[in-house]
Structure formats: structure tokens, C-alpha cells
Amino acid sequence: MNKLKTLLVSCSLILAFNMPAMSDSSNFAGPYIGLQASTIGVAVGGKKTGGVDDVKESATASAGKAGIVAGLEAGYAFPLGSALLIDIGGSYIDGRVSLEHNTDDAAASSSVQFQASQFMTYYVAPTLVLSDTSSLYVKVGQQEATVDVIGDATNPGDLEGTTYAVGTRTVLDSGLFIRAEAGYTEYDALNASGKGGVPATTKYVADPELAYGAVSIGFRF
């Protein structure tokens, strides 16, 4: 995680010292909307405490929807000079990710699945204009997702995390743009307790992380 933050800061500094003299930020400024296609990969570390002793346990994660998931984005790019902008916006992805915790105890099964969906991200993206049609940006955002529980466990509440990304944006004279982006989200831990057939002393903890690649096609007004 620290390596990614260092990379983003380094990119920003390098770009700041190599700004092209003939760039025109007005080609990128203003409101925009777009359609987004993303591929998502998830990693999760987790543990279960309490409940039944001497039971094998495992924490796994898998994308609930394979392949490409669709989303929307909208924002406004504010020019800060001939070659710099601040892009402020939000995106929504209607994907679903499943985080599972399993045991092999037949007498008191405590297999639980946490399903995260409806990912909403609010972001700020400092942007460097490379030419009249292309730009490069780094992004920092706050992401939220709805969490549902399948199994005998309490709902831990909505998922929240911080997103870091880098990307490029190409804008044509017509206002049509194409954005390509790669990013990473580190979420706050999920904490839940057993209920129903699972003792309340059973505690579930998961630390999900999400990596993604996205391509957007949209229009700048």
C-alpha cells in the first residue's frame, strides 16, 4: 500500500517538473459524463474467533460477477492554468463481490458470506495536460459499498475505503473522451458476530482489498 502511495506522489512530482509549455487545459475543462467498464480483482484476509474449538477455518474471496462490470461516472474539471486541472467527480459501479468465511464443523456450521455491491466513489484527480488531446492524472477517492450477509451473522454495515489510481484521458474536438485507469482500494475492516445457530461469541473479521482496471467512454460538455 505504501509503495502505491509513493508511486502516485512520485508521478505527480515528475509531471510537475515536466509540464509541456504548449498545452491547453481548456480542452479538458468543464462538466462531463461517461459510461465505465471495469474488471475487478479482490483479496481478503480474515479470521474467526470464539465459537467451536478445534475447527478448521478459512477466509476466501471471489468476484461475484465474472468478467466486466458496468458503471457510470460524472464530474467537473476545473482549470488551474494552461496545463493543470483539478477533476472532481463521482462514479457508480453496480457490481457484486462475495467474501466468504467457512468452517468444516458439521455440528455447528458457521459459514458466512458477506456480499458487497453498489460501489460509489467520490474522487479528486489532479490532472496534467500533455497535449491538446491527452492528459495524465492521479486520483484519490472515498469509496462506499452496501453489504448484505448470507448466514448466521450480524450485518457489519456499509463498506468504506480509500481509492488510489492513475490514468489517462483523451479528449477529441467533438467533446468525446476515452479514459483508461488502474487503481486500488483499501477498505476498513468488516466486523460481525454470530447469531441464530452460531454463538454470539463468534466474531468474524475481514480486511478486503480491491484492485481494478477501468475504461470509460463519455462526453465533455
NORJO-V910481 format. One line per field, one symbol per residue. phi: phi as a letter, one per 30 degrees, with the letter a starting at -180 (. if undefined). Layout:
BEGIN
phi = ???
END
This chain:
BEGIN
phi = .ddddddddddddddddbdddcdbdddcdjdabacbcbcbbbbbcaabbiiddhcdbbcbbaddbdicccabbaabccdckdbbbcccabbbbccbbcccbbbcdddbdbdbbcccbhdcbcbbbebcdcadbbbbbcbbbccbbdcccckdadddjddbaccbababbcccedjdbbbbbbabbccdddbbbdaidcedddccbbbdbbcbbbbbbabcd
END
